[in-house]
Amino acid sequence: MKKTVIAIAGVAMFGIGTAAHAASGEDVYKQVCFACHDAGVAGAPKIGDKAAWESRIAKGKDILYKHSIEGFTGEAGAMPPKGGRTDLSDDAVKSAVDYMLGKVQ
């Protein structure tokens, strides 16, 4: 019983499950991406910083999706796969990328 309660609490605390897969891009950003993209942690381009996003956008949205989903290490820093939330669907990650791009375009 105690293990079940701990597991359920962990799921609720981290949003693991179907809710994480159906979240909007903004929701995913606020739950996961903000941790690095608000402060520029590990070279993450800050949300809304057009200059930081410019070279990334120039590579195309498909590359941004790929790096966000699969992870990427570049000259400016590193992006862990799905921002470290491997339970997120690819579509949820793409929605978060779209949300961030909407802040600089």
C-alpha positions in Angstrom: 0.0 0.0 0.0 2.8 2.5 1.0 4.6 1.9 -2.4 1.4 2.5 -4.3 0.8 5.8 -2.5 4.4 6.9 -3.2 4.1 5.9 -6.9 0.8 7.8 -7.3 2.3 10.9 -5.5 5.3 10.8 -7.9 3.0 10.6 -10.9 0.9 13.5 -9.7 4.0 15.6 -8.7 5.8 15.3 -12.1 2.8 15.2 -14.4 3.7 11.8 -15.8 0.9 10.2 -17.7 -1.6 11.1 -20.3 -2.0 14.7 -19.1 1.6 15.4 -20.0 1.0 14.0 -23.5 -2.1 16.2 -24.1 -0.8 19.4 -22.7 -0.5 22.6 -24.8 2.8 24.0 -25.9 2.5 26.7 -23.3 1.7 24.1 -20.6 4.7 22.0 -21.5 6.9 25.0 -21.5 5.7 26.1 -18.0 6.1 22.5 -16.7 9.5 21.6 -18.2 11.2 24.0 -20.6 11.1 27.1 -18.4 13.7 25.6 -16.1 16.4 26.2 -18.7 14.9 28.6 -21.2 13.9 31.3 -18.7 17.5 31.6 -17.4 19.6 30.4 -20.3 20.9 27.3 -18.4 23.5 25.2 -20.2 23.4 27.5 -23.2 19.6 27.3 -23.7 18.4 30.2 -25.8 16.1 32.3 -23.5 12.5 32.6 -24.5 11.9 35.8 -26.4 15.6 36.4 -27.2 15.5 36.9 -30.9 19.2 37.1 -31.3 19.8 33.8 -29.5 17.1 32.0 -31.6 18.1 33.4 -35.0 20.7 30.9 -35.9 18.6 28.0 -34.6 15.6 29.2 -36.6 17.7 29.5 -39.7 18.4 25.7 -39.5 14.6 25.0 -39.9 11.8 23.8 -37.7 12.5 20.2 -38.4 16.0 20.4 -37.0 14.7 22.3 -33.9 12.1 19.5 -33.4 14.8 16.8 -33.9 17.2 18.4 -31.4 14.4 19.0 -28.9 13.2 15.4 -29.1 16.5 13.5 -29.5 18.8 15.9 -27.6 21.7 17.8 -28.9 25.1 19.1 -27.9 26.5 22.1 -29.8 28.9 24.9 -29.4 26.6 27.0 -27.3 25.5 24.2 -24.9 23.4 21.1 -24.6 19.7 20.1 -24.9 18.7 16.8 -23.2 16.2 14.6 -25.0 12.8 16.1 -24.4 14.2 18.5 -21.9 14.7 15.5 -19.6 11.1 14.5 -19.6 11.2 11.4 -21.7 7.6 10.7 -20.9 6.5 13.5 -23.1 5.2 12.6 -26.5 7.0 14.0 -29.6 3.9 16.1 -30.4 4.0 17.7 -26.9 7.7 18.6 -27.4 6.9 20.0 -30.8 4.1 22.1 -29.3 6.5 23.5 -26.8 9.0 24.4 -29.5 6.2 26.1 -31.5 5.2 28.0 -28.4 8.8 29.2 -27.9 9.2 30.1 -31.6 6.0 32.2 -31.4 7.7 34.3 -28.8 10.5 35.3 -31.2 8.8 35.5 -34.6 
